[in-house]
Amino acid sequence: MASELSTKLIREHKKLAELAGLSSAQSKYAHPKILLLDMGSDVEEALRERWADVVEGSLGTPYRVEKSAIFTPVIQHEELAGHAEAEIVIADLSLGPFDNGPTGEPHRPDGESDLGAKCDRGFIDCRIRTVIAVSSIFDRILKNGGVFVIFAAPRTYMTLAMGQRTYHGFVPEREVKRDVWSITSELADMLITHDAGRSIRVVDSSPVGTLLQKYLSDASFECTLKGGFRKTDPWQTLAVNKFGNAVGIMRRCGKGLTIVLPQLAQKAVFLQELMTIALPELAPHLFPEIERGRWANRAEYELPRVAELQAEKARIAAETEATLARLDTDIEAERAANGWLHDLLTETGDPLVVAVEKALAEIGFEHVVDMDKIRDQEGKSRREDLRIEDRSPLLIVDIKGIGGYPSDDDATQATKHAFINAKELKRTDVQGLAIINHQRHLPPLERENDMPFRQELLDVAGETGLGLLTTFDLYRMVVNMRKLDWPSEHVKAVVYGHQRIEPVPAHYRYIGTVAKAMTGKLGVVIAENEIAVGDRLAVEGLIYFDEADVASIRVNDKPVERAKVGDPAGFLWPDGNAKVREGMRVYAVPNSK
């Protein structure tokens, strides 16, 4: 009976293969790459008839031990090969025959951590050592669109632990909750219940379910299955036993697919059909050589209306491609023109000096002298990097890019160079400016921006008239000047400051911080200066400032024309502006008209 069934199935397979465009004269398919685990030589031979890249391997062979309560090292020296690039993995998790004992010595010497198992089952399922070694690789295969076909078997429920061998035997230290079902993360949390039988009913009409129906006469199950909970794409039941419990399930995860099946007597023929008929439909990206009816889409056979739509699709695609190419060109041009802004935040040495020079020019300085270039031409050792000669005082600029915080020498070198220049030029109006790209390997918002300079350095800077400016603050000056059209003279004036130079233009007047933020409104308790209707309100974000016209002011829920120190003032804030949060600094921008 079984022989007649096998002959019939093979005949049907050959017919289906011919319909799929295959013939015995054709060369073997190069794709996909198939890995067989403990599937037997008949399966390997059957798949090699049509697929060139078939690799056979084993997770290992369980072995018998004397039943006891002690632990012993898990020994499995048979390494898996050819698995890293597999696209379809087919595995039978049945225990199969046992060896009479382990082959080889323990993997680690006495005293070193190793994987051990309790001997209370009378055998050691050493396959777990292979599973632990390859599970991350198999997860990667599944994530990248691979397919796993698993013939189910009960869990072995071995007790595993990491521990070490001592004079008194193997001492467990940390429990390991893994077994052969941990072959992928997708399967690891599956509920496997020991239950055996032959009554199986297919409840799914997918290509896999339809194919499975043909092979149930000699099929059996050794366990029931319940896939782990998934928020999206839940497990799909393929077949159930007489009590309605699943014995075959399937789940698609992205482009990857996992199929768990009961034990089939005719695995070789079933897998031939699965590879020829079902999987090319479910995972076509793995079967580029199997067209299966694609001739109907050739131009000579295409439906007229479909041809029109495809022509329109091609036209839109060409236009889109041209637009994207133009945008790519614009992006590259923008990076070429303004990439120096990122150099302010990442570079050191000459590239940083060039970026700072461009930033100063954009701010509006017209007489920035590259002293490195001049002294190089004169054959002199380098000293200060730049001079700003637009007006008095003469600014002597030293520029540093460093990985950490500025040292005393980093910050005060500009003062030393200012003294030297004052003596050489016989001028008293010479001032130092240190521009430092601190913590340059970190994203700017992850740097120490509140206090990049120690208080001692700030005190020295106050005594010597030194300006201290981070390149992140210089960057903020430039991008906000572009955004808000800050007048050049108000930004240049800031650069002549002493101690820490903040990226706040000279025409801004600090009035306090946001005390309360609501949709379309914000409240400020005026701490300094004042603000009037007709002025503009500016709020400082982590990088950008934002401004809004002051059309009205409310103090204690009454309209006023002017808010003064101590007033709890309320302002309208446009919805289109940046979202404000409590604690943000707020400035008045006086009406210049």
C-alpha positions as CSV (number, residue, x, y, z in Angstrom):
1,M,0.0,0.0,0.0
2,A,2.7,2.5,1.0
3,S,4.7,1.5,-2.1
4,E,1.7,2.1,-4.4
5,L,1.1,5.5,-2.7
6,S,4.8,6.5,-3.1
7,T,4.7,5.6,-6.8
8,K,1.4,7.6,-7.3
9,L,2.9,10.6,-5.5
10,I,6.1,10.6,-7.5
11,R,4.0,10.4,-10.7
12,E,1.9,13.3,-9.6
13,H,5.0,15.3,-8.7
14,K,6.5,14.7,-12.1
15,K,3.4,16.0,-13.7
16,L,3.3,19.1,-11.5
17,A,7.0,19.7,-12.2
18,E,6.3,19.7,-15.9
19,L,3.5,22.1,-15.5
20,A,5.8,24.3,-13.5
21,G,8.1,24.5,-16.5
22,L,10.6,21.9,-15.4
23,S,11.9,19.0,-17.5
24,S,14.5,16.4,-16.8
25,A,16.7,17.9,-19.5
26,Q,16.8,21.3,-17.7
27,S,19.8,22.2,-15.7
28,K,19.4,22.4,-11.9
29,Y,18.2,25.6,-10.3
30,A,20.9,27.6,-8.7
31,H,18.6,29.2,-6.2
32,P,17.7,28.9,-3.4
33,K,20.5,27.6,-1.1
34,I,18.9,24.8,0.9
35,L,20.2,23.4,4.3
36,L,18.9,20.1,5.4
37,L,19.2,19.2,9.1
38,D,18.8,15.5,10.1
39,M,16.5,14.9,7.1
40,G,18.0,11.7,5.8
41,S,19.7,10.8,2.5
42,D,16.4,10.3,0.6
43,V,15.4,13.9,1.1
44,E,18.8,15.1,0.0
45,E,18.8,13.0,-3.1
46,A,15.2,14.1,-4.0
47,L,16.0,17.8,-3.7
48,R,19.3,17.5,-5.5
49,E,17.4,16.3,-8.6
50,R,16.3,19.9,-9.2
51,W,18.4,22.2,-6.9
52,A,22.1,22.5,-7.2
53,D,22.9,24.1,-3.9
54,V,21.7,21.6,-1.2
55,V,23.8,21.1,1.9
56,E,23.1,18.3,4.4
57,G,24.0,18.6,8.1
58,S,23.1,17.5,11.6
59,L,22.4,19.3,14.8
60,G,24.1,16.3,16.6
61,T,23.2,12.9,17.9
62,P,21.8,12.5,21.4
63,Y,23.6,10.0,23.6
64,R,22.8,7.8,26.5
65,V,24.1,8.3,30.0
66,E,23.5,6.6,33.3
67,K,20.3,8.0,34.8
68,S,21.1,10.1,37.9
69,A,20.6,13.5,39.5
70,I,24.1,14.7,38.7
71,F,25.1,17.1,35.9
72,T,27.6,16.3,33.2
73,P,29.1,18.5,30.4
74,V,27.2,18.5,27.1
75,I,29.5,17.2,24.4
76,Q,28.9,17.8,20.7
77,H,31.9,18.2,18.5
78,E,30.2,17.8,15.1
79,E,30.2,21.4,13.7
80,L,27.6,22.6,11.3
81,A,28.9,23.9,8.0
82,G,27.3,25.7,5.0
83,H,24.6,27.2,7.1
84,A,25.5,30.9,7.2
85,E,24.2,31.7,3.7
86,A,21.3,29.3,3.6
87,E,18.0,30.6,2.4
88,I,15.7,27.7,3.2
89,V,16.4,25.5,6.3
90,I,14.5,22.2,6.6
91,A,14.9,20.3,9.9
92,D,13.5,17.3,11.6
93,L,13.5,17.7,15.4
94,S,12.8,14.1,16.2
95,L,15.3,12.6,18.6
96,G,16.2,9.6,16.3
97,P,18.6,6.9,17.4
98,F,20.9,7.4,20.4
99,D,24.6,6.9,20.6
100,N,25.8,4.9,23.5
101,G,27.8,7.8,24.9
102,P,29.5,11.1,24.0
103,T,32.1,11.3,21.3
104,G,35.2,13.3,22.4
105,E,36.2,15.1,25.5
106,P,34.4,18.0,27.2
107,H,34.7,21.3,25.4
108,R,36.3,23.3,28.3
109,P,39.0,22.2,30.8
110,D,38.3,21.7,34.5
111,G,37.6,25.0,36.3
112,E,36.3,26.8,33.2
113,S,32.6,27.6,32.5
114,D,30.9,25.1,30.2
115,L,27.4,23.9,29.3
116,G,26.1,21.0,31.4
117,A,22.9,18.9,31.5
118,K,21.3,16.9,34.3
119,C,21.4,13.1,33.7
120,D,17.9,12.4,35.1
121,R,16.5,11.6,31.6
122,G,19.0,8.9,31.0
123,F,20.2,10.7,27.8
124,I,21.8,14.0,26.8
125,D,20.3,15.9,23.9
126,C,23.6,17.4,22.8
127,R,21.8,19.2,19.8
128,I,21.3,22.1,22.1
129,R,25.0,23.0,21.9
130,T,24.7,23.4,18.1
131,V,21.4,25.3,18.5
132,I,23.0,27.9,20.8
133,A,25.9,28.3,18.4
134,V,23.7,28.9,15.3
135,S,20.5,30.4,16.5
136,S,21.6,34.0,15.9
137,I,22.6,33.2,12.3
138,F,19.3,31.4,11.7
139,D,17.4,34.5,13.1
140,R,19.3,36.6,10.6
141,I,18.3,34.2,7.7
142,L,14.6,34.5,8.8
143,K,14.8,38.3,9.1
144,N,16.2,38.5,5.6
145,G,13.4,36.6,4.0
146,G,14.5,33.0,4.6
147,V,12.1,30.0,5.1
148,F,12.3,27.5,7.9
149,V,10.4,24.2,7.5
150,I,10.3,22.2,10.8
151,F,9.0,18.7,11.4
152,A,7.8,18.9,14.9
153,A,8.8,16.6,17.9
154,P,8.2,17.0,21.6
155,R,10.6,19.1,23.8
156,T,13.1,16.9,25.7
157,Y,12.8,19.0,28.9
158,M,16.4,18.6,29.9
159,T,17.7,20.7,32.7
160,L,20.6,22.7,31.4
161,A,23.0,25.0,33.3
162,M,26.3,26.8,32.9
163,G,28.8,25.6,35.4
164,Q,32.3,24.1,35.7
165,R,33.9,20.7,36.4
166,T,35.6,20.4,39.8
167,Y,37.2,17.6,41.8
168,H,33.7,16.8,43.0
169,G,32.1,16.7,39.5
170,F,30.2,19.2,37.4
171,V,28.8,22.1,39.6
172,P,25.9,24.0,38.0
173,E,25.9,27.8,38.5
174,R,23.3,29.3,36.2
175,E,20.3,27.7,34.6
176,V,20.0,27.8,30.8
177,K,16.4,27.8,29.5
178,R,17.0,26.6,26.0
179,D,16.3,23.5,24.0
180,V,16.3,22.4,20.4
181,W,13.2,24.5,19.7
182,S,15.4,27.6,20.3
183,I,16.7,27.0,16.8
184,T,15.2,30.5,16.0
185,S,13.6,33.1,18.2
186,E,10.4,32.6,16.3
187,L,10.1,29.0,17.6
188,A,11.6,29.5,21.1
189,D,8.5,30.6,22.8
190,M,6.2,28.1,21.2
191,L,4.1,25.9,23.6
192,I,4.8,22.3,22.7
193,T,2.5,19.7,24.4
194,H,3.4,16.0,24.2
195,D,0.5,14.3,22.4
196,A,0.6,11.6,19.8
197,G,-1.8,10.4,17.2
198,R,-2.7,9.9,13.5
199,S,-6.0,11.7,13.2
200,I,-5.1,14.9,11.4
201,R,-7.4,17.3,9.6
202,V,-6.2,20.2,7.3
203,V,-8.0,23.5,8.1
204,D,-6.1,25.8,5.8
205,S,-6.4,26.5,2.1
206,S,-3.0,28.1,1.5
207,P,-0.6,26.4,-0.9
208,V,1.0,24.6,2.1
209,G,-2.3,23.5,3.5
210,T,-3.5,22.2,0.1
211,L,-0.3,20.3,-0.4
212,L,-0.3,18.9,3.2
213,Q,-3.8,17.4,2.6
214,K,-2.3,15.0,0.0
215,Y,0.2,13.5,2.5
216,L,-2.0,12.8,5.6
217,S,-2.7,9.1,5.0
218,D,0.6,8.0,6.5
219,A,1.2,11.2,8.6
220,S,1.4,11.3,12.4
221,F,1.9,13.9,15.1
222,E,4.0,13.6,18.3
223,C,3.0,16.9,19.9
224,T,0.5,19.7,19.6
225,L,1.6,23.3,18.9
226,K,0.6,26.8,20.1
227,G,2.6,29.6,18.6
228,G,3.8,32.4,20.8
229,F,1.7,35.6,21.0
230,R,2.4,38.1,18.2
231,K,0.8,41.5,18.0
232,T,0.8,41.4,14.2
233,D,0.7,38.5,11.8
234,P,-0.3,35.8,14.3
235,W,0.4,32.1,13.7
236,Q,-1.8,30.5,11.1
237,T,-3.1,27.0,11.8
238,L,-2.5,24.5,9.0
239,A,-3.8,21.3,10.6
240,V,-5.4,20.0,13.8
241,N,-6.0,16.7,15.6
242,K,-9.4,15.3,16.4
243,F,-9.7,17.5,19.4
244,G,-9.0,20.7,17.4
245,N,-5.5,21.2,18.7
246,A,-3.0,22.5,16.2
247,V,-0.4,20.0,14.9
248,G,0.7,22.2,12.0
249,I,1.1,26.0,12.0
250,M,2.7,28.7,9.8
251,R,3.7,32.3,10.3
252,R,5.0,35.0,8.0
253,C,7.3,37.5,9.6
254,G,8.2,40.2,7.1
255,K,9.5,38.3,4.0
256,G,10.5,35.4,6.2
257,L,8.3,32.3,6.7
258,T,8.2,29.6,9.3
259,I,6.3,26.4,8.7
260,V,5.9,23.7,11.4
261,L,4.5,20.4,10.3
262,P,3.6,17.0,11.8
263,Q,5.7,14.0,10.9
264,L,5.1,12.8,7.3
265,A,6.0,9.4,6.0
266,Q,6.8,10.7,2.5
267,K,9.0,13.7,3.4
268,A,11.1,13.5,0.3
269,V,8.3,13.7,-2.2
270,F,6.4,16.2,-0.1
271,L,9.4,18.5,0.1
272,Q,9.9,18.2,-3.7
273,E,6.4,19.5,-4.2
274,L,6.7,22.1,-1.5
275,M,9.8,23.5,-3.2
276,T,8.3,23.3,-6.7
277,I,4.7,24.4,-6.1
278,A,4.0,26.0,-2.8
279,L,7.2,28.0,-1.8
280,P,7.7,29.7,-5.1
281,E,4.2,31.2,-4.6
282,L,4.8,32.1,-0.9
283,A,8.4,33.2,-1.2
284,P,9.0,34.1,-4.9
285,H,12.1,36.2,-4.0
286,L,13.9,32.9,-3.3
287,F,13.0,31.3,-6.7
288,P,14.0,33.8,-9.4
289,E,14.4,31.0,-12.0
290,I,10.9,29.6,-11.7
291,E,8.6,31.8,-13.8
292,R,5.4,29.7,-13.5
293,G,3.1,31.5,-15.9
294,R,5.0,34.7,-16.2
295,W,4.7,34.4,-20.0
296,A,1.2,35.8,-19.7
297,N,2.8,39.1,-18.7
298,R,5.0,39.3,-21.8
299,A,4.2,42.3,-24.2
300,E,2.8,40.1,-26.9
301,Y,0.2,38.5,-24.6
302,E,-0.5,41.4,-22.3
303,L,-4.1,42.8,-21.9
304,P,-4.4,46.1,-23.9
305,R,-5.6,48.1,-20.9
306,V,-2.9,46.7,-18.7
307,A,-0.3,47.7,-21.3
308,E,-1.6,51.2,-21.2
309,L,-1.4,51.3,-17.5
310,Q,2.1,49.9,-17.5
311,A,3.2,52.6,-20.0
312,E,1.7,55.3,-17.7
313,K,3.5,53.6,-14.8
314,A,6.8,53.7,-16.7
315,R,6.3,57.3,-17.6
316,I,5.7,58.3,-14.0
317,A,8.6,56.2,-12.9
318,A,10.9,57.9,-15.4
319,E,9.7,61.3,-14.3
320,T,10.1,60.4,-10.6
321,E,13.6,59.0,-11.3
322,A,14.6,62.2,-13.0
323,T,13.2,64.2,-10.1
324,L,15.1,62.1,-7.6
325,A,18.3,62.5,-9.6
326,R,17.8,66.2,-9.6
327,L,17.2,66.2,-5.9
328,D,20.3,64.1,-5.4
329,T,22.3,66.6,-7.4
330,D,20.8,69.5,-5.3
331,I,21.6,67.6,-2.1
332,E,25.3,67.1,-3.1
333,A,25.5,70.7,-4.2
334,E,24.1,71.9,-0.8
335,R,26.6,69.6,1.0
336,A,29.4,71.0,-1.0
337,A,28.4,74.6,-0.4
338,N,27.4,74.2,3.3
339,G,29.2,71.1,4.5
340,W,31.5,73.4,6.4
341,L,28.7,73.8,8.9
342,H,29.1,70.2,9.9
343,D,32.8,70.7,9.9
344,L,32.3,73.2,12.8
345,L,31.0,70.3,14.8
346,T,33.2,67.4,13.8
347,E,36.6,68.6,12.6
348,T,39.9,69.7,14.2
349,G,43.1,71.2,12.7
350,D,43.1,73.1,9.3
351,P,39.6,71.8,8.3
352,L,38.1,73.3,11.5
353,V,40.0,76.6,10.9
354,V,38.6,76.8,7.4
355,A,35.0,76.2,8.7
356,V,35.4,78.9,11.4
357,E,36.7,81.4,8.8
358,K,33.6,80.7,6.6
359,A,31.3,81.1,9.6
360,L,32.8,84.4,10.6
361,A,32.5,85.6,7.0
362,E,28.9,84.7,6.9
363,I,28.2,86.5,10.1
364,G,29.5,89.6,8.4
365,F,33.2,90.0,9.2
366,E,35.1,91.3,6.1
367,H,38.7,91.3,7.3
368,V,39.4,87.8,8.7
369,V,43.1,87.0,8.1
370,D,44.3,83.4,8.0
371,M,47.5,83.8,10.0
372,D,48.5,80.1,9.6
373,K,48.7,80.7,5.8
374,I,50.8,83.8,6.2
375,R,53.2,82.4,8.7
376,D,53.6,79.2,6.6
377,Q,54.5,81.4,3.6
378,E,57.0,83.3,5.7
379,G,58.5,80.1,7.1
380,K,57.6,80.9,10.6
381,S,56.1,78.6,13.2
382,R,52.4,78.7,13.5
383,R,50.8,80.8,16.3
384,E,47.3,82.1,16.4
385,D,45.0,80.8,13.7
386,L,43.0,83.9,12.6
387,R,42.8,87.6,13.2
388,I,39.6,89.6,12.9
389,E,40.6,93.1,11.9
390,D,37.2,94.7,11.2
391,R,37.3,97.1,14.1
392,S,38.8,97.7,17.5
393,P,39.7,95.7,19.4
394,L,41.8,93.4,17.2
395,L,40.6,89.9,17.8
396,I,43.3,87.2,18.0
397,V,41.6,83.8,17.4
398,D,42.8,80.4,18.5
399,I,40.8,77.4,17.3
400,K,40.9,73.9,18.8
401,G,39.1,70.6,18.1
402,I,39.3,68.3,21.0
403,G,37.7,65.0,22.2
404,G,37.1,66.1,25.8
405,Y,36.8,69.3,27.7
406,P,39.0,72.4,27.1
407,S,42.1,72.5,29.2
408,D,43.6,75.7,30.6
409,D,46.1,75.8,27.8
410,D,43.4,75.2,25.2
411,A,41.3,78.1,26.5
412,T,44.0,80.6,27.4
413,Q,46.4,80.3,24.5
414,A,44.5,83.0,22.7
415,T,45.3,85.4,25.6
416,K,49.0,84.6,25.4
417,H,48.9,85.2,21.6
418,A,47.0,88.5,22.2
419,F,49.8,89.7,24.5
420,I,52.4,88.8,21.9
421,N,50.5,90.6,19.2
422,A,50.0,93.7,21.4
423,K,53.7,93.9,21.9
424,E,54.6,93.3,18.2
425,L,52.0,95.7,16.9
426,K,52.4,98.2,19.7
427,R,48.7,98.2,20.2
428,T,46.7,98.1,23.5
429,D,43.3,97.2,21.9
430,V,44.1,93.5,21.3
431,Q,41.8,90.8,22.6
432,G,41.9,87.0,22.6
433,L,39.1,84.8,21.4
434,A,39.2,81.0,21.9
435,I,36.9,79.0,19.6
436,I,36.7,75.4,20.7
437,N,35.0,72.3,19.2
438,H,34.8,70.3,22.5
439,Q,33.7,66.7,22.8
440,R,33.7,66.6,19.0
441,H,33.1,62.9,18.7
442,L,29.7,63.3,20.3
443,P,26.5,64.6,18.7
444,P,26.3,68.3,19.7
445,L,23.1,67.9,21.9
446,E,24.9,65.1,23.9
447,R,27.8,67.3,24.8
448,E,28.2,69.4,28.0
449,N,26.7,72.7,26.6
450,D,25.6,74.2,29.9
451,M,29.1,74.5,31.3
452,P,31.7,73.6,28.7
453,F,34.3,75.8,30.4
454,R,35.2,75.4,34.1
455,Q,34.4,78.3,36.4
456,E,38.1,78.9,37.0
457,L,38.6,79.4,33.2
458,L,35.6,81.8,33.1
459,D,37.1,83.8,36.0
460,V,40.5,84.0,34.2
461,A,38.7,85.0,31.0
462,G,36.9,87.8,32.8
463,E,40.1,89.1,34.2
464,T,42.0,89.0,30.9
465,G,39.2,90.1,28.5
466,L,39.2,86.7,26.8
467,G,36.2,85.4,24.8
468,L,35.3,81.7,25.0
469,L,33.1,80.4,22.2
470,T,32.2,76.8,21.4
471,T,31.8,75.9,17.7
472,F,28.3,74.6,18.5
473,D,27.4,78.1,19.6
474,L,29.0,79.5,16.5
475,Y,27.0,77.0,14.4
476,R,23.8,78.2,16.2
477,M,24.7,81.8,15.4
478,V,24.9,81.0,11.7
479,V,21.8,78.8,11.3
480,N,19.6,81.2,13.4
481,M,21.0,84.2,11.5
482,R,19.8,82.5,8.3
483,K,16.5,81.5,9.7
484,L,15.5,84.8,11.4
485,D,17.4,87.4,9.4
486,W,19.4,88.6,12.4
487,P,21.1,91.9,11.5
488,S,24.8,91.3,11.0
489,E,25.9,94.1,13.3
490,H,24.0,92.5,16.2
491,V,25.7,89.1,15.7
492,K,29.2,90.5,15.2
493,A,28.9,92.5,18.4
494,V,28.5,89.3,20.4
495,V,31.8,87.9,19.1
496,Y,33.7,90.7,20.9
497,G,32.3,89.6,24.3
498,H,34.3,88.4,27.3
499,Q,34.1,85.0,29.1
500,R,31.5,82.6,27.7
501,I,30.0,83.9,24.5
502,E,26.4,82.8,24.1
503,P,24.7,82.6,20.6
504,V,22.3,85.4,21.5
505,P,22.3,88.5,19.2
506,A,22.9,91.9,20.8
507,H,19.4,93.2,20.1
508,Y,17.8,90.4,22.1
509,R,16.8,91.4,25.7
510,Y,16.5,88.6,28.2
511,I,13.2,88.7,30.1
512,G,13.0,85.3,31.8
513,T,12.0,81.7,31.2
514,V,8.8,80.0,30.2
515,A,6.8,79.5,33.4
516,K,3.8,77.9,31.7
517,A,3.3,76.5,28.3
518,M,-0.1,75.8,26.7
519,T,-1.3,75.3,23.2
520,G,-1.1,78.7,21.5
521,K,0.1,80.5,24.6
522,L,3.0,80.8,27.0
523,G,3.5,82.6,30.3
524,V,6.7,84.4,31.6
525,V,7.3,86.0,34.9
526,I,9.4,89.0,33.8
527,A,12.8,88.7,35.5
528,E,14.8,91.4,33.7
529,N,14.1,94.2,31.2
530,E,10.6,94.7,29.8
531,I,8.5,94.0,26.7
532,A,5.8,95.9,24.9
533,V,3.1,95.4,22.4
534,G,4.6,95.8,19.0
535,D,7.9,94.1,20.0
536,R,8.7,90.6,19.0
537,L,9.1,87.6,21.4
538,A,11.9,85.1,21.0
539,V,12.2,81.7,22.6
540,E,15.4,79.8,22.7
541,G,15.4,76.1,21.8
542,L,18.2,73.5,22.0
543,I,19.5,74.6,18.6
544,Y,17.1,77.1,17.0
545,F,15.4,80.3,18.2
546,D,11.9,81.1,17.2
547,E,10.1,84.5,17.1
548,A,6.6,85.8,17.1
549,D,5.0,89.3,17.0
550,V,3.7,90.6,20.3
551,A,0.2,91.6,19.4
552,S,-1.1,91.6,22.9
553,I,0.1,91.1,26.5
554,R,-2.0,90.0,29.5
555,V,-0.9,90.5,33.1
556,N,-3.1,89.0,35.8
557,D,-5.6,88.2,33.1
558,K,-5.8,91.9,32.1
559,P,-4.6,93.4,28.8
560,V,-1.6,95.7,29.1
561,E,0.6,97.5,26.7
562,R,3.9,96.8,28.5
563,A,5.1,94.1,30.9
564,K,7.7,95.0,33.5
565,V,9.9,93.2,36.0
566,G,7.8,91.0,38.3
567,D,4.8,90.9,36.0
568,P,3.3,87.4,35.3
569,A,2.9,88.1,31.6
570,G,0.9,85.9,29.1
571,F,1.6,85.9,25.3
572,L,0.1,84.3,22.2
573,W,2.4,81.8,20.5
574,P,1.6,80.7,16.9
575,D,0.8,77.0,16.4
576,G,3.2,76.9,13.5
577,N,6.1,77.9,15.6
578,A,8.3,75.5,17.6
579,K,6.7,73.8,20.6
580,V,7.7,75.6,23.8
581,R,8.5,73.9,27.1
582,E,8.8,75.2,30.6
583,G,12.2,76.5,31.4
584,M,13.1,77.7,27.9
585,R,14.8,81.2,27.9
586,V,12.7,84.0,26.5
587,Y,13.8,87.3,25.0
588,A,12.2,90.6,24.0
589,V,13.1,91.9,20.5
590,P,12.4,95.6,20.7
591,N,10.6,97.2,17.8
592,S,13.3,99.0,15.8
593,K,10.7,101.2,14.0
